[in-house]
Each structure stands twice: as structure tokens, then as C-alpha cells.
């Protein structure tokens, strides 16, 4: 017997897409509170099953992951942007590319590059003046782009080129804001913002082409006995051996550039905001940073010792997960939470709703880094928290992201505190990731 989960009654044509588009964060938390582990709604013509039960999330992402794939709707604008890079590719292509990428993300390699993360952070801090107001989101975006270009592509861009890259991000993000009209129409129907999106993609492709051309020339002159292991160098060598096409290389570099910096920049942005709103937490973090670093440059060993700082970062990602929902599609009709999900439906796994559910978290709206004490972690279901996804498709860069976040916070907090000067509560802009709608204005105060 086919069983259908409960859910809101939608409008003709639009389903619940207009309610979702107005505030997806409120929409998914409302569904979780009202219906529990599995609910169903229509996103325009797309039949959507929202799953928030951690045990069922584990099935979809881990134990039965081979029964679920990336949804077909991601083949549209997202597909044209990222192509068959690691984020969207499937099957043999994904397995081959993941294997190629692994050495670049090996923790032994990354640990040896902690100094370079600190270097990029110090370069950024050198432009800050005591008492000035900065947009922390822009600052964190700039430094994390710097880091990903260096560690994963082996290049450094001038400030002018770096700012040019950052300027292309806004029209890309706007294309993925929830839009009920876009949900209801075929992909080929022109919409406002499409031309700006296409122009930004073209410009980023031009920048990537320049980087690849420059890097390829350098690689050919480097000592093959000590070959660099940044991802771009690995791919160029694979291409020389006939194992990569120009298009595949482009897709991987576009994925690395965009996905590789955005989530870390947002994690840092929301961490600074939450610290400024919770002086006692900020004080404890400063005490730990001062005790461990003691006025010097943080080393990788120092960074590993920053336990409370790591709790703060994890708690920021709980309250403000940069990727606020994941989608999957079953390859065949499948039972989830006692309900039958057809293979034509989309499964939504919303980190935002799960991370803020009082079914799994005590006082979930409260910023409390202490909940990351090991004994408290053991009390919760594993997939009550999944900012990096899970299973074989988990984010390959999660260890880099945590190393980067701790390094940047330690370097910055040893010198400055940041005071939020915007309006509360924060208004969020839902694109592929959750951005503060009005940036993150903060005043720099030298400690």
C-alpha cells in the first residue's frame, strides 16, 4: 500500500513554492515542527518530500546512498555553472575525479600549508584600520578565495583580479534565489537576471582559462620528481596523459573556485556575528587564543589545540549552515519513514530545519558552544548535524574548511575584536547558500 506523508495544501500551478520563496528558512522549520520526520509539498510542478528524521537522513546519504542520486533539476542553471565537477557528477565520472582530487585534500598536505592560510589572513588584516567599519562577508570572501586559489590551484591573483572575481559572485547568487515563477516555468523560458548570470559565467570561465594557461606553463618547467599536488596541477598532469578533457578541467576548477570558498567564508562571517552578540563566548575564545598563541603566529599545532574555538565554529554552522538544504532523487520507488517516495520525486534534506529542531537539540535557537563537549555530542543522533553532508558524497573539503576557519579566526582574534553594526534580527538571502541579505557591517577594534 502506497502511503503519502502529510504536508501543506498548495496553490494551483505554484504549489507551496510562493510560501517557500518568501522565506525558505521559516518554511522548512515550520514543516518540521508541524509534521515531524517526513512531510510532502509541491515546489511548483516538483513533488518534494522533506526528510528531517536523522535516521532516515543517514539512510539517504550513507547506508543506502546508492539508491539516491543528484536530482534532475540541478542539471539546469547549476549544471551549466558547475558542469560535471565533483559537486554534480555521478557514477564513474565522479569516482574518477574524486580519486584524482584526494591527494590535494590529504590532511598531511593541508597541515603543511597552515602557514600559508595565516599569510593570506595577515595580508587581509594589514588593510584594516582600528575603528573602521568593514563588510566582514566581503573580507572573509576575499581571504577564502585567496586560500583556495593558492592551495588548490597553485596561483595567487592580484588584488584587482581578486576583486574582479568577487564581483562576479553576486549575479551568480541571484540566479539561485527561490522564485515561484521560475519553479513553474520550463528552464528555457527567459527570465530577468539570466543575461547577467550568463555574463558572469563567461567572465569566470575567462579567468579560469587564464589561470590554467599560466599554471600549465609553470608545471611543464617544474621538477617532475617533486610534482606539486594542488588539484589543478594534478588535473593538468592527468590531461597530459589523456585522462582529462578541457571541459572536465574547466568544470572542476569552476566547482573548486565557487564551492571551495563560499561555505568557509559564510561560516566565518556568521561566527564573527555570533561572537559579537555573545560577549561571554567571545571572551572565552579570546582567552583560549591568547593562551595558545601567546602573541605569535599560530602554527598548525596551535590550531589543533584550539578546542573551544572549534566548538564555536561548529555551533555557528549549526545555527547558520551555509548549505541550508541538500536534494536527492531516488533511482526507484523507495520507502522513507514509512512512506513511499516515487522515483519522480525530489527528497529535501534541510540542514536548517534539522539543526534548529527541538526534537534533537535543547534550546535550539540559543548559541551554545558548550553543546559540542564530547559527552553531549554522544547524546545526539549523528545526523542531527550534517553541515558537510555525509556518506560517500560528503564534502571533500571539510577538513580544509575547518583548518582554514580555525586558522583565520585565531590569527584575527589575537589582534582584533569585531563589533556588529547592522540590524537584528539578521535578514538572510537564500541562494545556493545562506548569505546575510545586507552584508555584515562590523567595526574593527584593536585588542
Secondary structure as a PSIPRED ss2 file (coil, helix, strand):
# PSIPRED VFORMAT (PSIPRED V4.0)

   1 X C   1.000  0.000  0.000
   2 X C   1.000  0.000  0.000
   3 X C   1.000  0.000  0.000
   4 X C   1.000  0.000  0.000
   5 X C   1.000  0.000  0.000
   6 X C   1.000  0.000  0.000
   7 X C   1.000  0.000  0.000
   8 X C   1.000  0.000  0.000
   9 X C   1.000  0.000  0.000
  10 X C   1.000  0.000  0.000
  11 X E   0.000  0.000  1.000
  12 X C   1.000  0.000  0.000
  13 X C   1.000  0.000  0.000
  14 X C   1.000  0.000  0.000
  15 X E   0.000  0.000  1.000
  16 X C   1.000  0.000  0.000
  17 X H   0.000  1.000  0.000
  18 X H   0.000  1.000  0.000
  19 X H   0.000  1.000  0.000
  20 X H   0.000  1.000  0.000
  21 X H   0.000  1.000  0.000
  22 X H   0.000  1.000  0.000
  23 X C   1.000  0.000  0.000
  24 X H   0.000  1.000  0.000
  25 X H   0.000  1.000  0.000
  26 X H   0.000  1.000  0.000
  27 X H   0.000  1.000  0.000
  28 X H   0.000  1.000  0.000
  29 X H   0.000  1.000  0.000
  30 X H   0.000  1.000  0.000
  31 X H   0.000  1.000  0.000
  32 X H   0.000  1.000  0.000
  33 X H   0.000  1.000  0.000
  34 X H   0.000  1.000  0.000
  35 X H   0.000  1.000  0.000
  36 X C   1.000  0.000  0.000
  37 X C   1.000  0.000  0.000
  38 X E   0.000  0.000  1.000
  39 X E   0.000  0.000  1.000
  40 X E   0.000  0.000  1.000
  41 X E   0.000  0.000  1.000
  42 X E   0.000  0.000  1.000
  43 X E   0.000  0.000  1.000
  44 X C   1.000  0.000  0.000
  45 X C   1.000  0.000  0.000
  46 X E   0.000  0.000  1.000
  47 X E   0.000  0.000  1.000
  48 X E   0.000  0.000  1.000
  49 X E   0.000  0.000  1.000
  50 X E   0.000  0.000  1.000
  51 X E   0.000  0.000  1.000
  52 X C   1.000  0.000  0.000
  53 X C   1.000  0.000  0.000
  54 X H   0.000  1.000  0.000
  55 X H   0.000  1.000  0.000
  56 X H   0.000  1.000  0.000
  57 X H   0.000  1.000  0.000
  58 X H   0.000  1.000  0.000
  59 X H   0.000  1.000  0.000
  60 X H   0.000  1.000  0.000
  61 X H   0.000  1.000  0.000
  62 X H   0.000  1.000  0.000
  63 X H   0.000  1.000  0.000
  64 X C   1.000  0.000  0.000
  65 X H   0.000  1.000  0.000
  66 X H   0.000  1.000  0.000
  67 X H   0.000  1.000  0.000
  68 X E   0.000  0.000  1.000
  69 X E   0.000  0.000  1.000
  70 X C   1.000  0.000  0.000
  71 X C   1.000  0.000  0.000
  72 X H   0.000  1.000  0.000
  73 X H   0.000  1.000  0.000
  74 X H   0.000  1.000  0.000
  75 X H   0.000  1.000  0.000
  76 X C   1.000  0.000  0.000
  77 X H   0.000  1.000  0.000
  78 X H   0.000  1.000  0.000
  79 X H   0.000  1.000  0.000
  80 X H   0.000  1.000  0.000
  81 X H   0.000  1.000  0.000
  82 X H   0.000  1.000  0.000
  83 X C   1.000  0.000  0.000
  84 X C   1.000  0.000  0.000
  85 X C   1.000  0.000  0.000
  86 X C   1.000  0.000  0.000
  87 X C   1.000  0.000  0.000
  88 X C   1.000  0.000  0.000
  89 X C   1.000  0.000  0.000
  90 X C   1.000  0.000  0.000
  91 X H   0.000  1.000  0.000
  92 X H   0.000  1.000  0.000
  93 X H   0.000  1.000  0.000
  94 X H   0.000  1.000  0.000
  95 X H   0.000  1.000  0.000
  96 X H   0.000  1.000  0.000
  97 X H   0.000  1.000  0.000
  98 X H   0.000  1.000  0.000
  99 X H   0.000  1.000  0.000
 100 X H   0.000  1.000  0.000
 101 X H   0.000  1.000  0.000
 102 X H   0.000  1.000  0.000
 103 X H   0.000  1.000  0.000
 104 X H   0.000  1.000  0.000
 105 X H   0.000  1.000  0.000
 106 X C   1.000  0.000  0.000
 107 X H   0.000  1.000  0.000
 108 X H   0.000  1.000  0.000
 109 X H   0.000  1.000  0.000
 110 X H   0.000  1.000  0.000
 111 X H   0.000  1.000  0.000
 112 X C   1.000  0.000  0.000
 113 X C   1.000  0.000  0.000
 114 X H   0.000  1.000  0.000
 115 X H   0.000  1.000  0.000
 116 X H   0.000  1.000  0.000
 117 X H   0.000  1.000  0.000
 118 X H   0.000  1.000  0.000
 119 X H   0.000  1.000  0.000
 120 X H   0.000  1.000  0.000
 121 X H   0.000  1.000  0.000
 122 X H   0.000  1.000  0.000
 123 X H   0.000  1.000  0.000
 124 X H   0.000  1.000  0.000
 125 X H   0.000  1.000  0.000
 126 X C   1.000  0.000  0.000
 127 X C   1.000  0.000  0.000
 128 X C   1.000  0.000  0.000
 129 X C   1.000  0.000  0.000
 130 X C   1.000  0.000  0.000
 131 X C   1.000  0.000  0.000
 132 X C   1.000  0.000  0.000
 133 X E   0.000  0.000  1.000
 134 X E   0.000  0.000  1.000
 135 X E   0.000  0.000  1.000
 136 X H   0.000  1.000  0.000
 137 X H   0.000  1.000  0.000
 138 X H   0.000  1.000  0.000
 139 X H   0.000  1.000  0.000
 140 X H   0.000  1.000  0.000
 141 X H   0.000  1.000  0.000
 142 X H   0.000  1.000  0.000
 143 X H   0.000  1.000  0.000
 144 X H   0.000  1.000  0.000
 145 X H   0.000  1.000  0.000
 146 X H   0.000  1.000  0.000
 147 X H   0.000  1.000  0.000
 148 X H   0.000  1.000  0.000
 149 X H   0.000  1.000  0.000
 150 X H   0.000  1.000  0.000
 151 X H   0.000  1.000  0.000
 152 X H   0.000  1.000  0.000
 153 X H   0.000  1.000  0.000
 154 X C   1.000  0.000  0.000
 155 X C   1.000  0.000  0.000
 156 X C   1.000  0.000  0.000
 157 X C   1.000  0.000  0.000
 158 X C   1.000  0.000  0.000
 159 X H   0.000  1.000  0.000
 160 X H   0.000  1.000  0.000
 161 X H   0.000  1.000  0.000
 162 X H   0.000  1.000  0.000
 163 X H   0.000  1.000  0.000
 164 X H   0.000  1.000  0.000
 165 X H   0.000  1.000  0.000
 166 X H   0.000  1.000  0.000
 167 X H   0.000  1.000  0.000
 168 X C   1.000  0.000  0.000
 169 X H   0.000  1.000  0.000
 170 X H   0.000  1.000  0.000
 171 X H   0.000  1.000  0.000
 172 X H   0.000  1.000  0.000
 173 X H   0.000  1.000  0.000
 174 X H   0.000  1.000  0.000
 175 X H   0.000  1.000  0.000
 176 X C   1.000  0.000  0.000
 177 X C   1.000  0.000  0.000
 178 X C   1.000  0.000  0.000
 179 X C   1.000  0.000  0.000
 180 X H   0.000  1.000  0.000
 181 X H   0.000  1.000  0.000
 182 X H   0.000  1.000  0.000
 183 X H   0.000  1.000  0.000
 184 X H   0.000  1.000  0.000
 185 X C   1.000  0.000  0.000
 186 X C   1.000  0.000  0.000
 187 X C   1.000  0.000  0.000
 188 X C   1.000  0.000  0.000
 189 X C   1.000  0.000  0.000
 190 X C   1.000  0.000  0.000
 191 X C   1.000  0.000  0.000
 192 X C   1.000  0.000  0.000
 193 X C   1.000  0.000  0.000
 194 X H   0.000  1.000  0.000
 195 X H   0.000  1.000  0.000
 196 X H   0.000  1.000  0.000
 197 X H   0.000  1.000  0.000
 198 X H   0.000  1.000  0.000
 199 X H   0.000  1.000  0.000
 200 X H   0.000  1.000  0.000
 201 X H   0.000  1.000  0.000
 202 X H   0.000  1.000  0.000
 203 X H   0.000  1.000  0.000
 204 X H   0.000  1.000  0.000
 205 X H   0.000  1.000  0.000
 206 X H   0.000  1.000  0.000
 207 X H   0.000  1.000  0.000
 208 X H   0.000  1.000  0.000
 209 X H   0.000  1.000  0.000
 210 X H   0.000  1.000  0.000
 211 X H   0.000  1.000  0.000
 212 X H   0.000  1.000  0.000
 213 X H   0.000  1.000  0.000
 214 X H   0.000  1.000  0.000
 215 X H   0.000  1.000  0.000
 216 X H   0.000  1.000  0.000
 217 X H   0.000  1.000  0.000
 218 X H   0.000  1.000  0.000
 219 X H   0.000  1.000  0.000
 220 X H   0.000  1.000  0.000
 221 X H   0.000  1.000  0.000
 222 X C   1.000  0.000  0.000
 223 X C   1.000  0.000  0.000
 224 X H   0.000  1.000  0.000
 225 X H   0.000  1.000  0.000
 226 X H   0.000  1.000  0.000
 227 X C   1.000  0.000  0.000
 228 X C   1.000  0.000  0.000
 229 X C   1.000  0.000  0.000
 230 X C   1.000  0.000  0.000
 231 X H   0.000  1.000  0.000
 232 X H   0.000  1.000  0.000
 233 X H   0.000  1.000  0.000
 234 X H   0.000  1.000  0.000
 235 X H   0.000  1.000  0.000
 236 X H   0.000  1.000  0.000
 237 X H   0.000  1.000  0.000
 238 X H   0.000  1.000  0.000
 239 X H   0.000  1.000  0.000
 240 X H   0.000  1.000  0.000
 241 X C   1.000  0.000  0.000
 242 X C   1.000  0.000  0.000
 243 X C   1.000  0.000  0.000
 244 X C   1.000  0.000  0.000
 245 X C   1.000  0.000  0.000
 246 X H   0.000  1.000  0.000
 247 X H   0.000  1.000  0.000
 248 X H   0.000  1.000  0.000
 249 X H   0.000  1.000  0.000
 250 X H   0.000  1.000  0.000
 251 X H   0.000  1.000  0.000
 252 X H   0.000  1.000  0.000
 253 X H   0.000  1.000  0.000
 254 X H   0.000  1.000  0.000
 255 X H   0.000  1.000  0.000
 256 X H   0.000  1.000  0.000
 257 X H   0.000  1.000  0.000
 258 X H   0.000  1.000  0.000
 259 X H   0.000  1.000  0.000
 260 X H   0.000  1.000  0.000
 261 X H   0.000  1.000  0.000
 262 X H   0.000  1.000  0.000
 263 X H   0.000  1.000  0.000
 264 X H   0.000  1.000  0.000
 265 X H   0.000  1.000  0.000
 266 X H   0.000  1.000  0.000
 267 X H   0.000  1.000  0.000
 268 X H   0.000  1.000  0.000
 269 X H   0.000  1.000  0.000
 270 X H   0.000  1.000  0.000
 271 X H   0.000  1.000  0.000
 272 X H   0.000  1.000  0.000
 273 X H   0.000  1.000  0.000
 274 X H   0.000  1.000  0.000
 275 X H   0.000  1.000  0.000
 276 X H   0.000  1.000  0.000
 277 X H   0.000  1.000  0.000
 278 X C   1.000  0.000  0.000
 279 X H   0.000  1.000  0.000
 280 X H   0.000  1.000  0.000
 281 X H   0.000  1.000  0.000
 282 X H   0.000  1.000  0.000
 283 X H   0.000  1.000  0.000
 284 X H   0.000  1.000  0.000
 285 X H   0.000  1.000  0.000
 286 X H   0.000  1.000  0.000
 287 X H   0.000  1.000  0.000
 288 X H   0.000  1.000  0.000
 289 X H   0.000  1.000  0.000
 290 X H   0.000  1.000  0.000
 291 X H   0.000  1.000  0.000
 292 X H   0.000  1.000  0.000
 293 X H   0.000  1.000  0.000
 294 X C   1.000  0.000  0.000
 295 X C   1.000  0.000  0.000
 296 X C   1.000  0.000  0.000
 297 X C   1.000  0.000  0.000
 298 X C   1.000  0.000  0.000
 299 X C   1.000  0.000  0.000
 300 X H   0.000  1.000  0.000
 301 X H   0.000  1.000  0.000
 302 X H   0.000  1.000  0.000
 303 X H   0.000  1.000  0.000
 304 X H   0.000  1.000  0.000
 305 X C   1.000  0.000  0.000
 306 X C   1.000  0.000  0.000
 307 X H   0.000  1.000  0.000
 308 X H   0.000  1.000  0.000
 309 X H   0.000  1.000  0.000
 310 X H   0.000  1.000  0.000
 311 X H   0.000  1.000  0.000
 312 X H   0.000  1.000  0.000
 313 X H   0.000  1.000  0.000
 314 X H   0.000  1.000  0.000
 315 X H   0.000  1.000  0.000
 316 X H   0.000  1.000  0.000
 317 X H   0.000  1.000  0.000
 318 X H   0.000  1.000  0.000
 319 X H   0.000  1.000  0.000
 320 X C   1.000  0.000  0.000
 321 X C   1.000  0.000  0.000
 322 X C   1.000  0.000  0.000
 323 X C   1.000  0.000  0.000
 324 X C   1.000  0.000  0.000
 325 X C   1.000  0.000  0.000
 326 X E   0.000  0.000  1.000
 327 X E   0.000  0.000  1.000
 328 X E   0.000  0.000  1.000
 329 X E   0.000  0.000  1.000
 330 X E   0.000  0.000  1.000
 331 X C   1.000  0.000  0.000
 332 X C   1.000  0.000  0.000
 333 X C   1.000  0.000  0.000
 334 X E   0.000  0.000  1.000
 335 X E   0.000  0.000  1.000
 336 X E   0.000  0.000  1.000
 337 X C   1.000  0.000  0.000
 338 X C   1.000  0.000  0.000
 339 X E   0.000  0.000  1.000
 340 X E   0.000  0.000  1.000
 341 X E   0.000  0.000  1.000
 342 X C   1.000  0.000  0.000
 343 X C   1.000  0.000  0.000
 344 X C   1.000  0.000  0.000
 345 X C   1.000  0.000  0.000
 346 X E   0.000  0.000  1.000
 347 X E   0.000  0.000  1.000
 348 X E   0.000  0.000  1.000
 349 X E   0.000  0.000  1.000
 350 X C   1.000  0.000  0.000
 351 X H   0.000  1.000  0.000
 352 X H   0.000  1.000  0.000
 353 X H   0.000  1.000  0.000
 354 X H   0.000  1.000  0.000
 355 X H   0.000  1.000  0.000
 356 X C   1.000  0.000  0.000
 357 X C   1.000  0.000  0.000
 358 X C   1.000  0.000  0.000
 359 X C   1.000  0.000  0.000
 360 X C   1.000  0.000  0.000
 361 X C   1.000  0.000  0.000
 362 X C   1.000  0.000  0.000
 363 X C   1.000  0.000  0.000
 364 X C   1.000  0.000  0.000
 365 X C   1.000  0.000  0.000
 366 X C   1.000  0.000  0.000
 367 X C   1.000  0.000  0.000
 368 X C   1.000  0.000  0.000
 369 X H   0.000  1.000  0.000
 370 X H   0.000  1.000  0.000
 371 X H   0.000  1.000  0.000
 372 X H   0.000  1.000  0.000
 373 X C   1.000  0.000  0.000
 374 X H   0.000  1.000  0.000
 375 X H   0.000  1.000  0.000
 376 X H   0.000  1.000  0.000
 377 X H   0.000  1.000  0.000
 378 X C   1.000  0.000  0.000
 379 X C   1.000  0.000  0.000
 380 X C   1.000  0.000  0.000
 381 X C   1.000  0.000  0.000
 382 X H   0.000  1.000  0.000
 383 X H   0.000  1.000  0.000
 384 X H   0.000  1.000  0.000
 385 X C   1.000  0.000  0.000
 386 X C   1.000  0.000  0.000
 387 X C   1.000  0.000  0.000
 388 X C   1.000  0.000  0.000
 389 X C   1.000  0.000  0.000
 390 X C   1.000  0.000  0.000
 391 X H   0.000  1.000  0.000
 392 X H   0.000  1.000  0.000
 393 X H   0.000  1.000  0.000
 394 X C   1.000  0.000  0.000
 395 X C   1.000  0.000  0.000
 396 X C   1.000  0.000  0.000
 397 X C   1.000  0.000  0.000
 398 X H   0.000  1.000  0.000
 399 X H   0.000  1.000  0.000
 400 X H   0.000  1.000  0.000
 401 X H   0.000  1.000  0.000
 402 X H   0.000  1.000  0.000
 403 X H   0.000  1.000  0.000
 404 X H   0.000  1.000  0.000
 405 X H   0.000  1.000  0.000
 406 X H   0.000  1.000  0.000
 407 X H   0.000  1.000  0.000
 408 X H   0.000  1.000  0.000
 409 X H   0.000  1.000  0.000
 410 X H   0.000  1.000  0.000
 411 X H   0.000  1.000  0.000
 412 X H   0.000  1.000  0.000
 413 X H   0.000  1.000  0.000
 414 X C   1.000  0.000  0.000
 415 X C   1.000  0.000  0.000
 416 X E   0.000  0.000  1.000
 417 X E   0.000  0.000  1.000
 418 X E   0.000  0.000  1.000
 419 X E   0.000  0.000  1.000
 420 X E   0.000  0.000  1.000
 421 X C   1.000  0.000  0.000
 422 X C   1.000  0.000  0.000
 423 X C   1.000  0.000  0.000
 424 X C   1.000  0.000  0.000
 425 X C   1.000  0.000  0.000
 426 X C   1.000  0.000  0.000
 427 X C   1.000  0.000  0.000
 428 X E   0.000  0.000  1.000
 429 X E   0.000  0.000  1.000
 430 X E   0.000  0.000  1.000
 431 X C   1.000  0.000  0.000
 432 X C   1.000  0.000  0.000
 433 X C   1.000  0.000  0.000
 434 X E   0.000  0.000  1.000
 435 X E   0.000  0.000  1.000
 436 X E   0.000  0.000  1.000
 437 X C   1.000  0.000  0.000
 438 X C   1.000  0.000  0.000
 439 X C   1.000  0.000  0.000
 440 X C   1.000  0.000  0.000
 441 X E   0.000  0.000  1.000
 442 X E   0.000  0.000  1.000
 443 X E   0.000  0.000  1.000
 444 X E   0.000  0.000  1.000
 445 X E   0.000  0.000  1.000
 446 X E   0.000  0.000  1.000
 447 X C   1.000  0.000  0.000
